């Protein structure tokens, strides 16, 4: 009887331990599964402002609508915290509300909600829910004037300069001059400036002179407006307001991910600790994506022309959101602007053609596969890839593909001698700018393609051009 009792007690202990471990794993998975999973784990049905909201007022309320009111109030923070005030926390039924004010116009903010999910017994769980929104541009409302019968008022001219649209820049001899030329996303020539820079921001309203050791940034009229810290191969962030960089791109750590605002300052985000296998060569580090809008960057480590490892790092707190190693290295990695999708080009198969896997981050889920296409870029919304076919150069094409359905919506021959293909995604849209070069750069085509395959050729003159992206 004693032995039987001991066996029962032992089984109960094992069951309790398994349940405890299972609960812990469940929380970890919820934390790693994105906003929907963490909201569900915290028993939150909706948040306001919602994820990805734009034109959010500079003062207002942050709301978290719970399934039922939790035992403990959440803690809410806004980042960046400069000038931000949070006060008057209160409950309206099962909705937690806190007032905010002091936000800056046209800025990205990250909300961090910490929920203590401890009922006083059992496992003590702390659940973090994070999302982002962007405030609207500064608006100045002029007073309303009511004219009297005796007075005739002439409206004063507006003091606001005309808004510069999003631009696509290239260097060439358009409009009879050798200069930087900017066209809008309808292909219309908008700006022509002196050749001052060669790397445009994603929205094209700023240009960076990446010729070492210059650090100068210019506006769309060719005026010097800012300067950044000097780091090798910096990458524009997708908000077009700062850069990401690597503090030391050599194969010798320490290496850190840094952000570089346009005031010349440097902010260290976190050390980059890619694990080098003893049997593999040391890795150099580069950036595949830099997204202030999503609050994360994608860094890759490689050597000998191959990629051995990759990591997604939070720009807010430096946490590693996702990381992986490639025991069989991939030839290259291309990321969408926010790092949500990455294209991993594998080594050529037996038939000589490349295979590309499309993975969604931060889950790491394999969501698509393409064969025989060298992916060069994604559309802003991640629904399209742009690349070139592989094989006989006399029939090689540039293609725009809906990768989920494998539908080619646009294609153009790069024959007879393909040279290069460069892609720019339209910020906030689904169009892509596709610049293809043949015959060692002697001939160049420039097309703006939408998700339906409608193409707008851009006239670029008779001489070769060099895109600024």
C-alpha positions as CSV (number, residue, x, y, z in Angstrom):
1,X,0.0,0.0,0.0
2,X,2.8,2.4,0.8
3,X,4.5,1.8,-2.5
4,X,1.2,2.4,-4.3
5,X,0.7,5.7,-2.4
6,X,4.2,6.8,-3.3
7,X,3.6,6.1,-6.9
8,X,0.4,8.2,-6.9
9,X,2.1,11.1,-5.1
10,X,5.0,10.9,-7.6
11,X,2.6,11.0,-10.5
12,X,0.8,14.0,-9.1
13,X,4.1,15.9,-8.7
14,X,5.0,15.1,-12.3
15,X,1.6,16.3,-13.5
16,X,1.9,19.5,-11.5
17,X,5.4,20.2,-12.8
18,X,4.3,19.5,-16.4
19,X,1.3,21.8,-16.1
20,X,3.6,24.5,-14.7
21,X,6.1,24.1,-17.4
22,X,3.3,24.0,-20.0
23,X,1.9,27.3,-18.7
24,X,5.3,28.9,-18.9
25,X,5.9,27.8,-22.4
26,X,2.4,29.0,-23.4
27,X,3.3,32.5,-22.1
28,X,6.6,32.5,-24.0
29,X,4.8,31.6,-27.2
30,X,2.2,34.3,-26.7
31,X,5.0,36.8,-26.2
32,X,6.7,35.7,-29.4
33,X,3.7,35.5,-31.6
34,X,3.0,39.1,-32.3
35,X,0.5,41.7,-31.2
36,X,-2.6,39.5,-31.5
37,X,-1.1,36.8,-29.4
38,X,0.1,39.1,-26.6
39,X,-3.2,40.9,-26.5
40,X,-5.0,37.5,-26.2
41,X,-2.6,36.5,-23.4
42,X,-3.3,39.7,-21.6
43,X,-7.1,39.2,-22.2
44,X,-7.3,42.4,-24.2
45,X,-9.8,42.7,-27.0
46,X,-8.7,46.0,-28.6
47,X,-6.3,48.9,-28.1
48,X,-6.6,52.5,-29.1
49,X,-4.9,54.1,-31.0
50,X,-4.7,50.9,-32.9
51,X,-1.5,49.3,-34.3
52,X,-0.2,51.3,-37.3
53,X,-2.6,54.2,-36.9
54,X,-1.6,57.5,-38.5
55,X,-2.6,61.1,-38.0
56,X,-3.1,60.4,-34.3
57,X,-3.7,63.6,-32.3
58,X,-0.9,65.1,-30.2
59,X,-3.0,64.7,-27.0
60,X,-5.8,62.3,-26.2
61,X,-6.4,58.9,-24.6
62,X,-4.7,55.5,-24.8
63,X,-7.3,52.7,-24.2
64,X,-7.1,49.0,-23.6
65,X,-10.4,47.1,-23.8
66,X,-10.2,44.0,-21.6
67,X,-12.4,40.9,-21.7
68,X,-12.9,41.5,-18.0
69,X,-11.2,43.8,-15.6
70,X,-7.9,42.3,-14.4
71,X,-6.8,42.1,-10.7
72,X,-4.0,44.6,-11.3
73,X,-3.9,47.8,-13.3
74,X,-1.6,47.7,-16.3
75,X,1.5,50.0,-16.6
76,X,1.7,52.0,-19.8
77,X,4.7,53.8,-21.2
78,X,5.3,55.8,-24.4
79,X,8.6,55.8,-26.3
80,X,10.3,58.1,-27.0
81,X,9.3,59.6,-23.6
82,X,10.7,63.1,-24.3
83,X,8.0,65.7,-23.5
84,X,5.3,63.1,-23.0
85,X,3.0,63.3,-20.0
86,X,0.7,60.3,-19.0
87,X,-1.8,60.9,-16.2
88,X,-5.3,60.4,-14.9
89,X,-5.5,56.5,-15.2
90,X,-9.0,55.2,-14.8
91,X,-11.4,52.4,-15.6
92,X,-14.6,52.6,-17.6
93,X,-16.1,49.2,-17.0
94,X,-13.5,46.8,-18.4
95,X,-11.7,49.5,-20.4
96,X,-8.5,51.0,-19.0
97,X,-7.9,54.6,-20.0
98,X,-5.0,56.9,-19.5
99,X,-4.6,60.5,-20.9
100,X,-1.5,61.5,-22.9
101,X,-0.2,64.9,-24.1
102,X,3.0,66.5,-25.3
103,X,3.6,64.3,-28.4
104,X,5.5,65.7,-31.3
105,X,3.9,66.1,-34.7
106,X,4.7,63.6,-37.5
107,X,6.5,61.2,-35.1
108,X,6.4,57.5,-34.5
109,X,5.6,56.4,-30.9
110,X,5.7,52.9,-29.4
111,X,3.2,51.9,-26.6
112,X,4.4,49.5,-24.0
113,X,1.7,47.9,-21.8
114,X,2.9,45.7,-19.0
115,X,0.1,43.5,-17.5
116,X,0.8,41.7,-14.2
117,X,-1.3,38.5,-14.6
118,X,-0.8,37.2,-11.1
119,X,-3.8,36.3,-9.1
120,X,-1.9,35.8,-5.9
121,X,-1.3,32.1,-6.3
122,X,0.4,29.9,-8.9
123,X,2.9,31.2,-11.5
124,X,3.6,34.9,-11.5
125,X,3.3,36.0,-15.2
126,X,4.2,39.4,-16.6
127,X,2.8,40.0,-20.1
128,X,4.1,42.8,-22.4
129,X,1.9,44.2,-25.2
130,X,3.6,46.5,-27.6
131,X,2.2,48.4,-30.6
132,X,3.0,51.6,-32.5
133,X,1.3,54.6,-34.1
134,X,2.3,57.8,-35.8
135,X,1.1,61.4,-35.0
136,X,-0.2,63.7,-37.8
137,X,1.6,66.7,-39.3
138,X,1.5,70.0,-37.6
139,X,-1.5,72.0,-38.6
140,X,-2.0,75.7,-38.1
141,X,-5.5,76.9,-38.2
142,X,-5.9,80.5,-39.4
143,X,-8.6,82.6,-37.8
144,X,-11.8,83.1,-39.7
145,X,-12.4,86.6,-40.9
146,X,-15.9,87.9,-41.6
147,X,-15.9,91.0,-43.9
148,X,-18.3,93.8,-43.2
149,X,-20.2,95.6,-45.9
150,X,-17.8,98.6,-45.7
151,X,-14.6,96.7,-45.9
152,X,-13.2,94.6,-48.7
153,X,-10.6,92.1,-47.5
154,X,-8.1,90.5,-49.8
155,X,-6.9,87.1,-48.5
156,X,-3.2,87.1,-47.6
157,X,-1.0,84.8,-49.6
158,X,-0.2,81.5,-47.8
159,X,3.2,81.5,-46.1
160,X,3.4,77.7,-46.2
161,X,5.7,76.4,-48.9
162,X,4.3,73.9,-51.4
163,X,4.4,70.3,-50.2
164,X,7.1,68.2,-51.8
165,X,5.6,64.9,-53.0
166,X,7.4,61.6,-52.6
167,X,10.1,61.5,-55.2
168,X,12.2,59.0,-57.2
169,X,15.7,60.3,-57.9
170,X,18.3,59.5,-60.5
171,X,21.4,61.1,-61.9
172,X,21.5,61.8,-65.6
173,X,21.0,64.3,-68.4
174,X,17.3,65.0,-68.2
175,X,16.0,68.4,-69.3
176,X,19.3,69.1,-71.0
177,X,21.5,69.2,-67.9
178,X,23.6,66.7,-65.9
179,X,22.0,66.8,-62.5
180,X,19.9,65.0,-59.9
181,X,16.5,64.5,-61.3
182,X,13.4,63.8,-59.2
183,X,10.1,62.4,-60.6
184,X,6.9,61.7,-58.6
185,X,5.2,58.3,-58.5
186,X,3.2,59.2,-61.6
187,X,6.4,59.6,-63.6
188,X,6.2,63.4,-63.8
189,X,9.5,65.4,-63.6
190,X,9.2,67.5,-60.4
191,X,12.7,68.5,-59.4
192,X,16.1,69.1,-61.0
193,X,19.0,70.0,-58.8
194,X,22.8,70.1,-59.0
195,X,24.5,66.8,-58.4
196,X,24.9,66.9,-54.6
197,X,24.1,63.4,-53.4
198,X,23.6,59.9,-54.5
199,X,21.3,58.1,-52.0
200,X,17.8,59.1,-51.5
201,X,15.5,58.6,-48.4
202,X,12.7,56.2,-49.0
203,X,10.2,59.1,-49.6
204,X,12.8,60.9,-51.7
205,X,12.4,64.2,-49.9
206,X,16.0,64.0,-48.7
207,X,19.3,63.0,-50.3
208,X,22.4,61.7,-48.7
209,X,25.9,62.0,-50.0
210,X,27.3,58.5,-49.4
211,X,30.6,59.1,-51.0
212,X,33.1,58.5,-48.1
213,X,33.8,60.4,-45.9
214,X,30.9,62.8,-46.5
215,X,28.0,62.8,-44.1
216,X,25.9,65.6,-45.6
217,X,22.2,65.4,-46.2
218,X,20.3,67.7,-48.7
219,X,16.7,68.6,-49.3
220,X,14.9,68.2,-52.6
221,X,16.1,71.6,-53.7
222,X,19.8,70.8,-53.2
223,X,20.2,72.7,-50.0
224,X,22.3,71.2,-47.2
225,X,20.0,70.7,-44.3
226,X,21.6,68.1,-42.0
227,X,24.6,66.0,-41.2
228,X,24.9,62.5,-39.8
229,X,27.6,60.7,-37.9
230,X,30.2,59.0,-40.0
231,X,29.7,55.2,-40.1
232,X,30.4,52.9,-43.0
233,X,27.4,51.9,-45.2
234,X,24.6,53.4,-43.2
235,X,21.0,52.6,-44.2
236,X,18.1,55.0,-44.4
237,X,15.3,54.2,-41.9
238,X,11.9,53.7,-43.5
239,X,10.6,56.9,-41.8
240,X,13.1,58.9,-43.9
241,X,14.1,60.8,-40.7
242,X,17.2,58.9,-39.5
243,X,19.7,56.1,-40.4
244,X,20.7,52.7,-38.9
245,X,24.3,51.7,-38.9
246,X,26.8,49.1,-37.5
247,X,29.4,50.5,-35.2
248,X,32.1,48.1,-36.4
249,X,31.5,46.1,-39.6
250,X,34.7,44.1,-39.4
251,X,34.8,40.5,-38.4
252,X,36.1,41.4,-34.9
253,X,33.5,42.1,-32.2
254,X,32.3,44.1,-30.4
255,X,29.8,45.3,-33.0
256,X,26.7,47.3,-32.1
257,X,23.5,48.4,-33.9
258,X,23.2,52.2,-33.8
259,X,20.7,54.8,-35.0
260,X,21.8,58.1,-36.3
261,X,19.3,61.0,-36.4
262,X,19.9,63.9,-38.7
263,X,21.3,66.1,-35.9
264,X,24.6,64.2,-36.0
265,X,24.1,62.2,-32.8
266,X,24.5,58.5,-32.3
267,X,22.3,56.2,-30.2
268,X,23.6,52.7,-29.5
269,X,20.7,50.3,-29.6
270,X,22.4,47.0,-28.6
271,X,25.4,44.9,-29.2
272,X,25.2,42.5,-32.1
273,X,26.1,39.0,-31.0
274,X,26.0,36.6,-33.9
275,X,27.2,33.2,-32.9
276,X,30.1,32.1,-35.1
277,X,30.6,28.4,-35.3
278,X,34.1,27.2,-34.6
279,X,34.1,25.4,-38.0
280,X,32.9,28.4,-40.0
281,X,34.7,31.6,-40.9
282,X,34.1,34.7,-38.8
283,X,31.2,36.8,-40.0
284,X,31.0,40.4,-41.0
285,X,27.7,42.2,-40.3
286,X,25.4,44.3,-42.5
287,X,21.9,45.6,-42.5
288,X,19.0,44.1,-44.5
289,X,16.2,46.4,-43.1
290,X,15.9,49.4,-40.9
291,X,12.4,50.2,-39.8
292,X,11.6,53.0,-37.4
293,X,7.9,52.6,-38.3
294,X,8.0,49.0,-37.1
295,X,10.7,49.6,-34.4
296,X,13.1,46.9,-35.6
297,X,16.1,46.2,-37.8
298,X,17.3,43.1,-39.6
299,X,21.0,42.3,-39.5
300,X,22.8,39.6,-41.3
301,X,26.1,37.9,-40.8
302,X,28.1,36.5,-43.7
303,X,31.5,35.6,-45.1
304,X,32.9,34.3,-48.3
305,X,29.9,35.7,-50.2
306,X,27.3,33.7,-48.2
307,X,24.9,34.5,-45.3
308,X,25.4,32.3,-42.2
309,X,23.1,34.0,-39.7
310,X,20.4,36.6,-39.3
311,X,18.7,38.5,-36.4
312,X,15.8,40.9,-36.0
313,X,16.5,43.4,-33.2
314,X,14.1,45.9,-31.5
315,X,15.1,49.5,-32.0
316,X,13.2,50.4,-28.9
317,X,15.0,48.2,-26.3
318,X,17.6,46.2,-28.2
319,X,15.9,42.9,-27.6
320,X,16.5,40.1,-30.1
321,X,13.0,39.5,-31.6
322,X,14.1,36.7,-33.9
323,X,17.3,35.0,-34.9
324,X,18.5,32.0,-36.9
325,X,21.6,30.4,-38.2
326,X,22.1,28.7,-41.6
327,X,24.1,25.5,-41.3
328,X,23.9,25.5,-45.1
329,X,24.5,29.1,-45.9
330,X,22.2,31.0,-48.2
331,X,23.4,33.1,-51.2
332,X,21.7,36.3,-50.1
333,X,18.9,37.8,-48.1
334,X,16.5,40.6,-49.3
335,X,14.1,42.1,-46.8
336,X,10.9,44.2,-47.0
337,X,11.2,47.7,-45.6
338,X,9.8,46.7,-42.2
339,X,11.5,43.3,-42.1
340,X,8.2,41.5,-42.0
341,X,9.2,39.4,-45.1
342,X,12.6,38.2,-46.1
343,X,13.6,36.4,-49.2
344,X,16.3,33.8,-48.7
345,X,18.0,32.8,-51.9
346,X,19.4,29.3,-51.7
347,X,22.3,28.0,-53.6
348,X,21.5,27.0,-57.2
349,X,19.8,23.7,-57.6
350,X,20.8,20.8,-59.9
351,X,19.3,22.6,-62.9
352,X,21.3,25.7,-62.2
353,X,18.4,27.9,-61.2
354,X,18.0,29.6,-57.8
355,X,15.3,28.7,-55.3
356,X,14.1,31.5,-53.0
357,X,12.2,31.0,-49.8
358,X,10.0,33.8,-48.4
359,X,9.7,33.8,-44.6
360,X,7.6,36.0,-42.4
361,X,9.1,37.5,-39.3
362,X,9.2,37.4,-36.3
363,X,7.5,34.0,-36.4
364,X,10.0,32.6,-38.9
365,X,7.2,30.9,-40.7
366,X,7.8,29.8,-44.3
367,X,5.1,31.5,-46.4
368,X,6.2,31.2,-50.0
369,X,8.7,29.8,-52.5
370,X,9.9,31.0,-55.9
371,X,12.1,29.2,-58.4
372,X,14.3,30.6,-61.1
373,X,14.0,34.2,-60.0
374,X,16.6,36.4,-58.4
375,X,14.6,38.6,-56.0
376,X,15.9,42.2,-55.7
377,X,13.2,43.9,-53.6
378,X,9.7,43.9,-52.1
379,X,6.8,46.4,-52.5
380,X,6.1,48.5,-49.4
381,X,3.2,46.4,-48.4
382,X,5.1,43.2,-49.0
383,X,2.7,41.7,-51.5
384,X,5.0,42.0,-54.6
385,X,8.6,41.0,-55.3
386,X,10.7,42.3,-58.1
387,X,13.4,40.3,-59.6
388,X,15.1,38.9,-62.7
389,X,14.8,35.5,-64.3
390,X,17.8,33.2,-64.4
391,X,19.4,31.4,-67.4
392,X,19.7,32.3,-71.0
393,X,20.7,36.0,-71.2
394,X,19.0,36.5,-74.5
395,X,15.6,35.9,-72.9
396,X,16.3,37.1,-69.3
397,X,13.5,39.3,-67.9
398,X,12.7,41.8,-65.2
399,X,9.5,40.7,-63.4
400,X,7.1,41.9,-60.9
401,X,5.4,39.0,-59.1
402,X,2.6,38.4,-56.6
403,X,4.6,35.9,-54.7
404,X,1.6,34.4,-52.8
405,X,-0.1,33.3,-56.1
406,X,3.1,33.2,-58.3
407,X,1.3,35.6,-60.7
408,X,3.6,37.6,-62.9
409,X,1.9,41.0,-63.3
410,X,4.6,42.7,-65.3
411,X,7.7,41.7,-67.2
412,X,10.2,43.2,-69.6
413,X,13.1,41.7,-71.4
414,X,16.6,42.6,-70.3
415,X,18.1,41.2,-73.4
416,X,20.5,40.8,-75.0
417,X,23.0,41.4,-72.2
418,X,21.5,42.0,-68.7
419,X,23.6,44.2,-66.5
420,X,21.7,45.2,-63.3
421,X,18.2,45.6,-61.8
422,X,17.4,48.2,-59.1
423,X,14.1,48.5,-57.2
424,X,12.5,51.2,-55.1
425,X,9.2,50.6,-53.1
426,X,6.6,53.4,-53.0
427,X,6.3,54.4,-49.3
428,X,2.8,53.5,-48.0
429,X,1.8,52.2,-51.4
430,X,2.0,49.1,-53.7
431,X,3.9,50.6,-56.6
432,X,7.5,49.8,-57.4
433,X,10.1,51.7,-59.4
434,X,12.0,49.3,-61.6
435,X,15.2,50.4,-63.3
436,X,16.9,47.8,-65.6
437,X,20.2,48.1,-67.4
438,X,21.5,46.1,-70.3
439,X,24.7,46.1,-72.4
440,X,27.0,47.1,-69.5
441,X,24.8,50.1,-68.6
442,X,24.6,51.5,-72.1
443,X,20.8,51.1,-72.2
444,X,18.5,51.8,-69.3
445,X,14.7,51.5,-68.9
446,X,12.8,53.1,-66.0
447,X,9.2,52.0,-65.2
448,X,6.8,52.6,-62.4
449,X,4.6,49.5,-62.0
450,X,1.5,49.0,-59.8
451,X,0.0,45.9,-58.2
452,X,-2.2,45.3,-61.3
453,X,0.8,45.3,-63.7
454,X,0.0,48.8,-65.1
455,X,3.3,50.3,-66.2
456,X,4.2,54.0,-66.5
457,X,7.5,54.4,-68.5
458,X,9.6,57.4,-67.3
459,X,11.4,59.4,-70.0
460,X,15.0,59.6,-69.0
461,X,16.8,61.0,-72.1
462,X,19.2,59.3,-74.4
463,X,22.1,58.7,-72.0
464,X,22.5,56.2,-69.2
465,X,21.3,57.1,-65.7
466,X,22.3,56.1,-62.2
467,X,19.4,55.6,-59.7
468,X,19.8,57.2,-56.3
469,X,18.4,54.1,-54.5
